[in-house]
């Protein structure tokens, strides 16, 4: 995939998470700061497995090369 494809993929994922969180908070009458905290937590839960898988991929890739 090209860089622009990755950009649009990540952009659409973030927009989907934002829409999901806005609709979930619409009934709770939460503040915008509460939305930011929840969005940060969701993004961290999504980023942690990505970093782990990426690290393992790089480790196996460079281990087998040498």
PDB file of N, CA, C and O in Angstrom:
ATOM      1  N   UNK A   1       0.839  -1.188   0.000  1.00  0.00           N
ATOM      2  CA  UNK A   1       0.000   0.000   0.000  1.00  0.00           C
ATOM      3  C   UNK A   1       0.884   1.252   0.000  1.00  0.00           C
ATOM      4  O   UNK A   1       1.959   1.280   0.600  1.00  0.00           O
ATOM      5  N   UNK A   2       0.404   2.262  -0.679  1.00  0.00           N
ATOM      6  CA  UNK A   2       1.120   3.528  -0.722  1.00  0.00           C
ATOM      7  C   UNK A   2       0.851   4.311   0.561  1.00  0.00           C
ATOM      8  O   UNK A   2      -0.047   3.976   1.333  1.00  0.00           O
ATOM      9  N   UNK A   3       1.643   5.351   0.770  1.00  0.00           N
ATOM     10  CA  UNK A   3       1.479   6.168   1.974  1.00  0.00           C
ATOM     11  C   UNK A   3       0.118   6.840   2.023  1.00  0.00           C
ATOM     12  O   UNK A   3      -0.467   6.977   3.098  1.00  0.00           O
ATOM     13  N   UNK A   4      -0.385   7.256   0.886  1.00  0.00           N
ATOM     14  CA  UNK A   4      -1.689   7.915   0.863  1.00  0.00           C
ATOM     15  C   UNK A   4      -2.805   6.939   1.233  1.00  0.00           C
ATOM     16  O   UNK A   4      -3.797   7.337   1.844  1.00  0.00           O
ATOM     17  N   UNK A   5      -2.650   5.674   0.871  1.00  0.00           N
ATOM     18  CA  UNK A   5      -3.634   4.660   1.258  1.00  0.00           C
ATOM     19  C   UNK A   5      -3.638   4.468   2.773  1.00  0.00           C
ATOM     20  O   UNK A   5      -4.697   4.359   3.392  1.00  0.00           O
ATOM     21  N   UNK A   6      -2.447   4.426   3.360  1.00  0.00           N
ATOM     22  CA  UNK A   6      -2.352   4.298   4.811  1.00  0.00           C
ATOM     23  C   UNK A   6      -2.966   5.510   5.506  1.00  0.00           C
ATOM     24  O   UNK A   6      -3.657   5.377   6.516  1.00  0.00           O
ATOM     25  N   UNK A   7      -2.708   6.681   4.957  1.00  0.00           N
ATOM     26  CA  UNK A   7      -3.260   7.898   5.543  1.00  0.00           C
ATOM     27  C   UNK A   7      -4.782   7.861   5.558  1.00  0.00           C
ATOM     28  O   UNK A   7      -5.400   8.135   6.587  1.00  0.00           O
ATOM     29  N   UNK A   8      -5.391   7.523   4.420  1.00  0.00           N
ATOM     30  CA  UNK A   8      -6.850   7.479   4.367  1.00  0.00           C
ATOM     31  C   UNK A   8      -7.419   6.372   5.250  1.00  0.00           C
ATOM     32  O   UNK A   8      -8.485   6.545   5.841  1.00  0.00           O
ATOM     33  N   UNK A   9      -6.734   5.253   5.349  1.00  0.00           N
ATOM     34  CA  UNK A   9      -7.204   4.171   6.214  1.00  0.00           C
ATOM     35  C   UNK A   9      -7.218   4.608   7.674  1.00  0.00           C
ATOM     36  O   UNK A   9      -8.203   4.403   8.384  1.00  0.00           O
ATOM     37  N   UNK A  10      -6.128   5.205   8.111  1.00  0.00           N
ATOM     38  CA  UNK A  10      -6.047   5.665   9.502  1.00  0.00           C
ATOM     39  C   UNK A  10      -7.033   6.795   9.751  1.00  0.00           C
ATOM     40  O   UNK A  10      -7.656   6.858  10.810  1.00  0.00           O
ATOM     41  N   UNK A  11      -7.176   7.685   8.779  1.00  0.00           N
ATOM     42  CA  UNK A  11      -8.129   8.781   8.909  1.00  0.00           C
ATOM     43  C   UNK A  11      -9.555   8.265   9.080  1.00  0.00           C
ATOM     44  O   UNK A  11     -10.292   8.763   9.931  1.00  0.00           O
ATOM     45  N   UNK A  12      -9.948   7.283   8.289  1.00  0.00           N
ATOM     46  CA  UNK A  12     -11.299   6.729   8.395  1.00  0.00           C
ATOM     47  C   UNK A  12     -11.513   5.992   9.715  1.00  0.00           C
ATOM     48  O   UNK A  12     -12.605   6.047  10.282  1.00  0.00           O
ATOM     49  N   UNK A  13     -10.494   5.311  10.204  1.00  0.00           N
ATOM     50  CA  UNK A  13     -10.611   4.633  11.494  1.00  0.00           C
ATOM     51  C   UNK A  13     -10.806   5.654  12.609  1.00  0.00           C
ATOM     52  O   UNK A  13     -11.655   5.462  13.479  1.00  0.00           O
ATOM     53  N   UNK A  14     -10.043   6.720  12.594  1.00  0.00           N
ATOM     54  CA  UNK A  14     -10.166   7.755  13.626  1.00  0.00           C
ATOM     55  C   UNK A  14     -11.525   8.437  13.541  1.00  0.00           C
ATOM     56  O   UNK A  14     -12.145   8.707  14.569  1.00  0.00           O
ATOM     57  N   UNK A  15     -11.995   8.717  12.334  1.00  0.00           N
ATOM     58  CA  UNK A  15     -13.317   9.325  12.192  1.00  0.00           C
ATOM     59  C   UNK A  15     -14.413   8.390  12.702  1.00  0.00           C
ATOM     60  O   UNK A  15     -15.370   8.845  13.329  1.00  0.00           O
ATOM     61  N   UNK A  16     -14.283   7.108  12.442  1.00  0.00           N
ATOM     62  CA  UNK A  16     -15.259   6.148  12.941  1.00  0.00           C
ATOM     63  C   UNK A  16     -15.274   6.083  14.457  1.00  0.00           C
ATOM     64  O   UNK A  16     -16.342   6.039  15.068  1.00  0.00           O
ATOM     65  N   UNK A  17     -14.090   6.076  15.070  1.00  0.00           N
ATOM     66  CA  UNK A  17     -14.022   6.074  16.534  1.00  0.00           C
ATOM     67  C   UNK A  17     -14.608   7.358  17.114  1.00  0.00           C
ATOM     68  O   UNK A  17     -15.286   7.324  18.140  1.00  0.00           O
ATOM     69  N   UNK A  18     -14.351   8.481  16.466  1.00  0.00           N
ATOM     70  CA  UNK A  18     -14.889   9.750  16.947  1.00  0.00           C
ATOM     71  C   UNK A  18     -16.416   9.755  16.874  1.00  0.00           C
ATOM     72  O   UNK A  18     -17.081  10.176  17.820  1.00  0.00           O
ATOM     73  N   UNK A  19     -16.966   9.293  15.767  1.00  0.00           N
ATOM     74  CA  UNK A  19     -18.428   9.234  15.648  1.00  0.00           C
ATOM     75  C   UNK A  19     -19.031   8.278  16.676  1.00  0.00           C
ATOM     76  O   UNK A  19     -20.081   8.564  17.251  1.00  0.00           O
ATOM     77  N   UNK A  20     -18.376   7.159  16.904  1.00  0.00           N
ATOM     78  CA  UNK A  20     -18.844   6.201  17.891  1.00  0.00           C
ATOM     79  C   UNK A  20     -18.850   6.807  19.286  1.00  0.00           C
ATOM     80  O   UNK A  20     -19.814   6.638  20.033  1.00  0.00           O
ATOM     81  N   UNK A  21     -17.792   7.503  19.636  1.00  0.00           N
ATOM     82  CA  UNK A  21     -17.710   8.093  20.972  1.00  0.00           C
ATOM     83  C   UNK A  21     -18.659   9.268  21.137  1.00  0.00           C
ATOM     84  O   UNK A  21     -19.233   9.450  22.210  1.00  0.00           O
ATOM     85  N   UNK A  22     -18.831  10.064  20.097  1.00  0.00           N
ATOM     86  CA  UNK A  22     -19.783  11.171  20.201  1.00  0.00           C
ATOM     87  C   UNK A  22     -21.198  10.650  20.413  1.00  0.00           C
ATOM     88  O   UNK A  22     -21.942  11.201  21.224  1.00  0.00           O
ATOM     89  N   UNK A  23     -21.575   9.610  19.704  1.00  0.00           N
ATOM     90  CA  UNK A  23     -22.926   9.082  19.871  1.00  0.00           C
ATOM     91  C   UNK A  23     -23.090   8.419  21.239  1.00  0.00           C
ATOM     92  O   UNK A  23     -24.177   8.454  21.815  1.00  0.00           O
ATOM     93  N   UNK A  24     -22.032   7.822  21.756  1.00  0.00           N
ATOM     94  CA  UNK A  24     -22.111   7.198  23.076  1.00  0.00           C
ATOM     95  C   UNK A  24     -22.218   8.245  24.175  1.00  0.00           C
ATOM     96  O   UNK A  24     -22.889   8.017  25.181  1.00  0.00           O
ATOM     97  N   UNK A  25     -21.569   9.383  23.997  1.00  0.00           N
ATOM     98  CA  UNK A  25     -21.609  10.438  25.014  1.00  0.00           C
ATOM     99  C   UNK A  25     -22.790  11.376  24.861  1.00  0.00           C
ATOM    100  O   UNK A  25     -23.030  12.197  25.747  1.00  0.00           O
ATOM    101  N   UNK A  26     -23.531  11.286  23.779  1.00  0.00           N
ATOM    102  CA  UNK A  26     -24.633  12.218  23.536  1.00  0.00           C
ATOM    103  C   UNK A  26     -25.733  12.072  24.576  1.00  0.00           C
ATOM    104  O   UNK A  26     -26.394  13.053  24.917  1.00  0.00           O
ATOM    105  N   UNK A  27     -25.936  10.877  25.078  1.00  0.00           N
ATOM    106  CA  UNK A  27     -27.004  10.654  26.051  1.00  0.00           C
ATOM    107  C   UNK A  27     -26.554  10.873  27.482  1.00  0.00           C
ATOM    108  O   UNK A  27     -27.387  10.976  28.382  1.00  0.00           O
ATOM    109  N   UNK A  28     -25.252  10.946  27.710  1.00  0.00           N
ATOM    110  CA  UNK A  28     -24.747  11.100  29.070  1.00  0.00           C
ATOM    111  C   UNK A  28     -24.537  12.536  29.489  1.00  0.00           C
ATOM    112  O   UNK A  28     -24.258  12.792  30.660  1.00  0.00           O
ATOM    113  N   UNK A  29     -24.661  13.495  28.565  1.00  0.00           N
ATOM    114  CA  UNK A  29     -24.447  14.908  28.847  1.00  0.00           C
ATOM    115  C   UNK A  29     -23.081  15.137  29.496  1.00  0.00           C
ATOM    116  O   UNK A  29     -22.953  15.878  30.471  1.00  0.00           O
ATOM    117  N   UNK A  30     -22.081  14.493  28.939  1.00  0.00           N
ATOM    118  CA  UNK A  30     -20.725  14.640  29.435  1.00  0.00           C
ATOM    119  C   UNK A  30     -20.090  15.896  28.845  1.00  0.00           C
ATOM    120  O   UNK A  30     -20.541  16.418  27.825  1.00  0.00           O
ATOM    121  N   UNK A  31     -19.039  16.368  29.504  1.00  0.00           N
ATOM    122  CA  UNK A  31     -18.333  17.538  28.986  1.00  0.00           C
ATOM    123  C   UNK A  31     -17.398  17.117  27.862  1.00  0.00           C
ATOM    124  O   UNK A  31     -17.180  15.929  27.625  1.00  0.00           O
ATOM    125  N   UNK A  32     -16.850  18.111  27.177  1.00  0.00           N
ATOM    126  CA  UNK A  32     -15.925  17.835  26.081  1.00  0.00           C
ATOM    127  C   UNK A  32     -14.635  17.225  26.616  1.00  0.00           C
ATOM    128  O   UNK A  32     -14.004  16.425  25.926  1.00  0.00           O
ATOM    129  N   UNK A  33     -14.230  17.587  27.838  1.00  0.00           N
ATOM    130  CA  UNK A  33     -13.018  17.024  28.429  1.00  0.00           C
ATOM    131  C   UNK A  33     -13.197  15.545  28.759  1.00  0.00           C
ATOM    132  O   UNK A  33     -12.253  14.762  28.640  1.00  0.00           O
ATOM    133  N   UNK A  34     -14.391  15.163  29.170  1.00  0.00           N
ATOM    134  CA  UNK A  34     -14.663  13.746  29.407  1.00  0.00           C
ATOM    135  C   UNK A  34     -14.589  12.966  28.101  1.00  0.00           C
ATOM    136  O   UNK A  34     -14.099  11.837  28.072  1.00  0.00           O
ATOM    137  N   UNK A  35     -15.076  13.570  27.025  1.00  0.00           N
ATOM    138  CA  UNK A  35     -14.960  12.944  25.710  1.00  0.00           C
ATOM    139  C   UNK A  35     -13.494  12.757  25.326  1.00  0.00           C
ATOM    140  O   UNK A  35     -13.121  11.714  24.788  1.00  0.00           O
ATOM    141  N   UNK A  36     -12.670  13.755  25.599  1.00  0.00           N
ATOM    142  CA  UNK A  36     -11.239  13.667  25.289  1.00  0.00           C
ATOM    143  C   UNK A  36     -10.554  12.560  26.065  1.00  0.00           C
ATOM    144  O   UNK A  36      -9.711  11.847  25.521  1.00  0.00           O
ATOM    145  N   UNK A  37     -10.907  12.412  27.328  1.00  0.00           N
ATOM    146  CA  UNK A  37     -10.311  11.340  28.140  1.00  0.00           C
ATOM    147  C   UNK A  37     -10.714   9.969  27.600  1.00  0.00           C
ATOM    148  O   UNK A  37      -9.878   9.070  27.506  1.00  0.00           O
ATOM    149  N   UNK A  38     -11.975   9.808  27.250  1.00  0.00           N
ATOM    150  CA  UNK A  38     -12.450   8.522  26.725  1.00  0.00           C
ATOM    151  C   UNK A  38     -11.807   8.236  25.370  1.00  0.00           C
ATOM    152  O   UNK A  38     -11.413   7.102  25.098  1.00  0.00           O
ATOM    153  N   UNK A  39     -11.700   9.263  24.514  1.00  0.00           N
ATOM    154  CA  UNK A  39     -11.065   9.081  23.203  1.00  0.00           C
ATOM    155  C   UNK A  39      -9.608   8.672  23.367  1.00  0.00           C
ATOM    156  O   UNK A  39      -9.125   7.808  22.634  1.00  0.00           O
ATOM    157  N   UNK A  40      -8.904   9.276  24.313  1.00  0.00           N
ATOM    158  CA  UNK A  40      -7.503   8.921  24.560  1.00  0.00           C
ATOM    159  C   UNK A  40      -7.389   7.470  25.017  1.00  0.00           C
ATOM    160  O   UNK A  40      -6.501   6.746  24.567  1.00  0.00           O
ATOM    161  N   UNK A  41      -8.273   7.046  25.902  1.00  0.00           N
ATOM    162  CA  UNK A  41      -8.239   5.657  26.375  1.00  0.00           C
ATOM    163  C   UNK A  41      -8.510   4.674  25.235  1.00  0.00           C
ATOM    164  O   UNK A  41      -7.835   3.650  25.124  1.00  0.00           O
ATOM    165  N   UNK A  42      -9.488   4.982  24.396  1.00  0.00           N
ATOM    166  CA  UNK A  42      -9.806   4.098  23.271  1.00  0.00           C
ATOM    167  C   UNK A  42      -8.637   4.034  22.299  1.00  0.00           C
ATOM    168  O   UNK A  42      -8.292   2.957  21.812  1.00  0.00           O
ATOM    169  N   UNK A  43      -8.026   5.175  22.014  1.00  0.00           N
ATOM    170  CA  UNK A  43      -6.881   5.189  21.099  1.00  0.00           C
ATOM    171  C   UNK A  43      -5.699   4.418  21.679  1.00  0.00           C
ATOM    172  O   UNK A  43      -4.977   3.751  20.938  1.00  0.00           O
ATOM    173  N   UNK A  44      -5.494   4.499  22.969  1.00  0.00           N
ATOM    174  CA  UNK A  44      -4.404   3.734  23.590  1.00  0.00           C
ATOM    175  C   UNK A  44      -4.680   2.236  23.520  1.00  0.00           C
ATOM    176  O   UNK A  44      -3.762   1.450  23.285  1.00  0.00           O
ATOM    177  N   UNK A  45      -5.930   1.832  23.721  1.00  0.00           N
ATOM    178  CA  UNK A  45      -6.269   0.413  23.594  1.00  0.00           C
ATOM    179  C   UNK A  45      -6.099  -0.076  22.164  1.00  0.00           C
ATOM    180  O   UNK A  45      -5.801  -1.249  21.936  1.00  0.00           O
ATOM    181  N   UNK A  46      -6.286   0.816  21.205  1.00  0.00           N
ATOM    182  CA  UNK A  46      -6.085   0.436  19.801  1.00  0.00           C
ATOM    183  C   UNK A  46      -4.613   0.472  19.418  1.00  0.00           C
ATOM    184  O   UNK A  46      -4.169  -0.330  18.597  1.00  0.00           O
ATOM    185  N   UNK A  47      -3.849   1.393  20.003  1.00  0.00           N
ATOM    186  CA  UNK A  47      -2.439   1.561  19.631  1.00  0.00           C
ATOM    187  C   UNK A  47      -1.533   0.515  20.272  1.00  0.00           C
ATOM    188  O   UNK A  47      -0.552   0.100  19.657  1.00  0.00           O
ATOM    189  N   UNK A  48      -1.836   0.085  21.481  1.00  0.00           N
ATOM    190  CA  UNK A  48      -0.959  -0.869  22.177  1.00  0.00           C
ATOM    191  C   UNK A  48      -0.788  -2.185  21.411  1.00  0.00           C
ATOM    192  O   UNK A  48       0.349  -2.623  21.237  1.00  0.00           O
ATOM    193  N   UNK A  49      -1.842  -2.827  20.951  1.00  0.00           N
ATOM    194  CA  UNK A  49      -1.633  -4.044  20.149  1.00  0.00           C
ATOM    195  C   UNK A  49      -0.913  -3.762  18.836  1.00  0.00           C
ATOM    196  O   UNK A  49      -0.138  -4.596  18.369  1.00  0.00           O
ATOM    197  N   UNK A  50      -1.154  -2.606  18.238  1.00  0.00           N
ATOM    198  CA  UNK A  50      -0.472  -2.251  17.001  1.00  0.00           C
ATOM    199  C   UNK A  50       1.027  -2.100  17.197  1.00  0.00           C
ATOM    200  O   UNK A  50       1.814  -2.552  16.366  1.00  0.00           O
ATOM    201  N   UNK A  51       1.422  -1.471  18.287  1.00  0.00           N
ATOM    202  CA  UNK A  51       2.846  -1.317  18.590  1.00  0.00           C
ATOM    203  C   UNK A  51       3.466  -2.674  18.890  1.00  0.00           C
ATOM    204  O   UNK A  51       4.587  -2.953  18.465  1.00  0.00           O
ATOM    205  N   UNK A  52       2.755  -3.506  19.610  1.00  0.00           N
ATOM    206  CA  UNK A  52       3.273  -4.839  19.929  1.00  0.00           C
ATOM    207  C   UNK A  52       3.456  -5.682  18.674  1.00  0.00           C
ATOM    208  O   UNK A  52       4.500  -6.310  18.502  1.00  0.00           O
ATOM    209  N   UNK A  53       2.464  -5.706  17.804  1.00  0.00           N
ATOM    210  CA  UNK A  53       2.561  -6.484  16.569  1.00  0.00           C
ATOM    211  C   UNK A  53       3.662  -5.921  15.670  1.00  0.00           C
ATOM    212  O   UNK A  53       4.422  -6.684  15.073  1.00  0.00           O
ATOM    213  N   UNK A  54       3.753  -4.597  15.569  1.00  0.00           N
ATOM    214  CA  UNK A  54       4.805  -3.981  14.773  1.00  0.00           C
ATOM    215  C   UNK A  54       6.192  -4.293  15.299  1.00  0.00           C
ATOM    216  O   UNK A  54       7.111  -4.546  14.519  1.00  0.00           O
ATOM    217  N   UNK A  55       6.351  -4.278  16.614  1.00  0.00           N
ATOM    218  CA  UNK A  55       7.641  -4.601  17.217  1.00  0.00           C
ATOM    219  C   UNK A  55       8.023  -6.058  16.961  1.00  0.00           C
ATOM    220  O   UNK A  55       9.169  -6.357  16.627  1.00  0.00           O
ATOM    221  N   UNK A  56       7.060  -6.954  17.121  1.00  0.00           N
ATOM    222  CA  UNK A  56       7.345  -8.366  16.854  1.00  0.00           C
ATOM    223  C   UNK A  56       7.689  -8.600  15.388  1.00  0.00           C
ATOM    224  O   UNK A  56       8.585  -9.382  15.072  1.00  0.00           O
ATOM    225  N   UNK A  57       6.978  -7.924  14.500  1.00  0.00           N
ATOM    226  CA  UNK A  57       7.266  -8.058  13.075  1.00  0.00           C
ATOM    227  C   UNK A  57       8.692  -7.607  12.768  1.00  0.00           C
ATOM    228  O   UNK A  57       9.435  -8.313  12.086  1.00  0.00           O
ATOM    229  N   UNK A  58       9.075  -6.433  13.271  1.00  0.00           N
ATOM    230  CA  UNK A  58      10.430  -5.938  13.025  1.00  0.00           C
ATOM    231  C   UNK A  58      11.478  -6.847  13.639  1.00  0.00           C
ATOM    232  O   UNK A  58      12.527  -7.079  13.037  1.00  0.00           O
ATOM    233  N   UNK A  59      11.210  -7.361  14.824  1.00  0.00           N
ATOM    234  CA  UNK A  59      12.167  -8.240  15.486  1.00  0.00           C
ATOM    235  C   UNK A  59      12.387  -9.521  14.676  1.00  0.00           C
ATOM    236  O   UNK A  59      13.526  -9.932  14.455  1.00  0.00           O
ATOM    237  N   UNK A  60      11.289 -10.149  14.234  1.00  0.00           N
ATOM    238  CA  UNK A  60      11.421 -11.367  13.427  1.00  0.00           C
ATOM    239  C   UNK A  60      12.039 -11.078  12.063  1.00  0.00           C
ATOM    240  O   UNK A  60      12.809 -11.887  11.545  1.00  0.00           O
ATOM    241  N   UNK A  61      11.705  -9.934  11.482  1.00  0.00           N
ATOM    242  CA  UNK A  61      12.220  -9.584  10.162  1.00  0.00           C
ATOM    243  C   UNK A  61      13.739  -9.407  10.203  1.00  0.00           C
ATOM    244  O   UNK A  61      14.452  -9.961   9.366  1.00  0.00           O
ATOM    245  N   UNK A  62      14.229  -8.644  11.166  1.00  0.00           N
ATOM    246  CA  UNK A  62      15.671  -8.396  11.244  1.00  0.00           C
ATOM    247  C   UNK A  62      16.435  -9.560  11.845  1.00  0.00           C
ATOM    248  O   UNK A  62      17.629  -9.706  11.583  1.00  0.00           O
ATOM    249  N   UNK A  63      15.783 -10.388  12.641  1.00  0.00           N
ATOM    250  CA  UNK A  63      16.446 -11.568  13.206  1.00  0.00           C
ATOM    251  C   UNK A  63      16.723 -12.591  12.119  1.00  0.00           C
ATOM    252  O   UNK A  63      17.787 -13.210  12.112  1.00  0.00           O
ATOM    253  N   UNK A  64      15.791 -12.778  11.204  1.00  0.00           N
ATOM    254  CA  UNK A  64      15.958 -13.751  10.126  1.00  0.00           C
ATOM    255  C   UNK A  64      16.880 -13.242   9.023  1.00  0.00           C
ATOM    256  O   UNK A  64      17.433 -14.039   8.266  1.00  0.00           O
ATOM    257  N   UNK A  65      17.050 -11.927   8.922  1.00  0.00           N
ATOM    258  CA  UNK A  65      17.914 -11.358   7.896  1.00  0.00           C
ATOM    259  C   UNK A  65      19.393 -11.602   8.183  1.00  0.00           C
ATOM    260  O   UNK A  65      20.183 -11.810   7.262  1.00  0.00           O
ATOM    261  N   UNK A  66      19.758 -11.575   9.440  1.00  0.00           N
ATOM    262  CA  UNK A  66      21.176 -11.661   9.804  1.00  0.00           C
ATOM    263  C   UNK A  66      21.658 -13.008   9.996  1.00  0.00           C
ATOM    264  O   UNK A  66      22.833 -13.206  10.305  1.00  0.00           O
TER     265      UNK A  66
END
